[in-house]
Amino acid sequence: MNGDGMESSSGWLTPAEVAAYFQVSPITVRSWAQKGLLKASVTPGGHRRFRLADVEQLAAQRLKGNSPVTEQQKTILIVDDDEAVAELLMSALEFKYPEINVVAVNNGFEAGALVAEVLPDLIFLDIRMPGIQGDAVCNYLKSNIRTRHIPIAAITGYASPENLQTMIDAGVTTVLTKPFNLGLVFAEVEKIQEPAYA
């Protein structure tokens, strides 16, 4: 264990260890790596690892007040069982808004756990998913005092009047149809930059 309280037998840290050290979400650490703010290596199994020296360097930059990362980064969560759709939406958002953390999950159960962990600023939520429907996820989030304020944009390839009404009744702020009109997607993101969602 070093003087800062970080422990590493190999000189490498996991995303969870880095997150605990900086007191941020592992998603934030992943975003730092994706944006090149913190160097990462990938194991043969596909897991990110961070050199202790690089983490300490970033910590020193923060102490000097010239850190390249901020604590107030906004987070967008995409929930869609179609991985291709989720990746497309994620890529478009990351390109347009490099300063925002964007993360995707492929089922509603994982989304529920992740929302409680990171409290995203905006959720894009698929209406129809295996195992649990979008309106059930939305009702769950809106019934929780910690998550009821999060704006939710429903996304669907089945824009029947019944589906639209179900999601509106569940508390979504808007319903976007597939294929996406990226202008409408970006309009939802612009809303979280405004004081009304602060």
Beta strands, then each sheet from edge to edge (+ up, - down):
strand 1: 12-13
strand 2: 41-42
strand 3: 48-51
strand 4: 75-79
strand 5: 101-105
strand 6: 122-126
strand 7: 152-156
strand 8: 174-177
sheet 1: 1+ 3- 2+
sheet 2: 5+ 4+ 6+ 7+ 8+
end
